[in-house]
Amino acid sequence: MSKFLPFVSYQEQKNYSLLPFKFERLDDKEVILTNMVGQYALISRDKLENLVSHNLDQSDTDYITLRSKHFIAEENDKNSYELLSLKVRTKYSNLRNFTNLHMFVVTLRCDHSCQYCQVSRQSENKAAFDMTVETANKSLDLVFQSPNPSIKIEFQGGEPLLNFDLIKHIVQSAELRNVIEKRNLQFVITTTLTLLTDEILQFCKDHQIYLSSSLDGPEDLHNKNRPRPDKNSHQLFVKGLSKARDVLGIDGVSALMTTSPLSLNRVKDIIDEYVKLGFNGIFLRHLSPYGFALKTKSYQAYGVNRWLDFYKEGLEYIIELNKNGIYFTEFFSAILLSKILTSEDSGFVDLMNPAGIGIAAITFNYDGDVYASDESRMLKEMGDTSFKLGNVHSSSYSEIFTSDALLNALEDSFTLSAPMCCDCAFEQYCGADPVFHHATFGDYLGKKPESEFCNRMMGSIKHLITLMEKDSETKAIFMRWVNKC
Amino acid sequence: MLLELDHKAYCLEAVQKASYRLINKLTVQISTNEKSISCDIQMNDGSKIDDNLINAFKRELLDQQLRVQIKKETEDQRNLILAFAFSKTGLQE
């Protein structure tokens, strides 16, 4: 028998109140709890019953965790309410800034003919698919009406470099306007790098323009996914990458991959190619149901479960690389992890609520039509103009941003009032994505139990939390991915 | 198959939400009387009822009932925290 009573005997037993939280089953035994700002805790299903019945003892090992993470508050505990309020305010503070990303589709022409192209590119010689100077100027008038102190202009295509003269005009005009506006102005060109010249690179260097490119993996896979007449897309990419890095520096060029049906059994080869070419991370990106990806049945070739297997295999390999001293990030995971582990939000348009369409990003199409996002103009090429908000030649800023097309989509897809989403523990980490759901269900909301988006997000988030909880070294790696110095 | 639920153990909202969560597999027709809530459950593809899915539906009912309880109990706290969070923003009317 002990000489002294245990410490808990001297503690004053206090009643506790529940603070708002949601939960999801992780497996048969455990549940994931998330609070109003996305902090999470893992407890057993039985303990959850005790917690909700107010029978959780102060001596319980999870009691302090649940209190410190604002799942419960003790009597007269005003600090919990104030801290949680502060965190809520921080979490939503970016909303006030409004639109940051402005995409200019300077041409639909392209020198590639990718099977999975989501844009519905046109052949190179159709100048009718180029944006004009007049349309670009009208678009810039709208860009600078955004209240956001940071403005990012991203040039999209087709292959934007096929209309490089217009890019030069837009950059120079935006910089001229910015002498008075004094915004934090950034430029990005999304390009295959195949058409880079010394003149283009010098201009990019002079105006601090970043390049965002595409690399699908090793040479054979990349060339099959991204055909050119000379079957040399990979060779031109590597040459362009080296040239661009020489002028812009290693951080001046990034790359995105797309998971085609041919990629599914090659995830390690794909990651190895990124490591070999000196990239510090990869975005294991699934195909989306737009453009040629649907027409050529690339999108239909694999379902969400097959993509999740691909993603999990890739992530496991990347974690091993990190454990062996190679610092390498999986960027899709990093976006989710920053929501799970920090108060930061990368502002990734697909993973926002309210949806990021219009209020975080907007697209000016080559013909002057304004779309709520990049994917929205992809839908238009398939005949669905639901997300057309106006035209730069005939619509005012207020007509575009208060259009029914935008407001109805934002309101109807709002996850805090959407069936299933409103009760989902992962709602804080997820997003509304009305464009995806309109493409697949014909309405802004879709049916979440049948939604590939929902299944993909549930699968990815549960996997990331399980990995962290099972292995502290993995958690440390994930923490490094989201807390960059 | 017909599942009879005691309305003192489950509220209609929880039954509706549990049915929605399994909408990709089960079709549930809900009706109520003074004492119980009845669920007429069919497989979406018209096949014989899968007991595993019925068990999943029952587990989901428990979860949804608990969610309703948490939501109800924390409604005042949620409103207080949101009001406090946005109190200085000028966004509230």
Interface residues (C-beta under 8 A of the other chain):
Chain A: S17 L18 L19 P20 F21 K22 F23 R25 M36 L48 E49 V52 A73 Y81 E82 L84 S85 L86 V88 R89 Y92 R96 P419 M420 D423 K447 P449 E450
Chain B: K17 Y20 R21 L22 I23 N24 K25 R59 D63 Q64 L66 R67 Q69 I70 K71 E73 T74 Q77 R78 L80 I81 L82 F84 A85 F86 T89
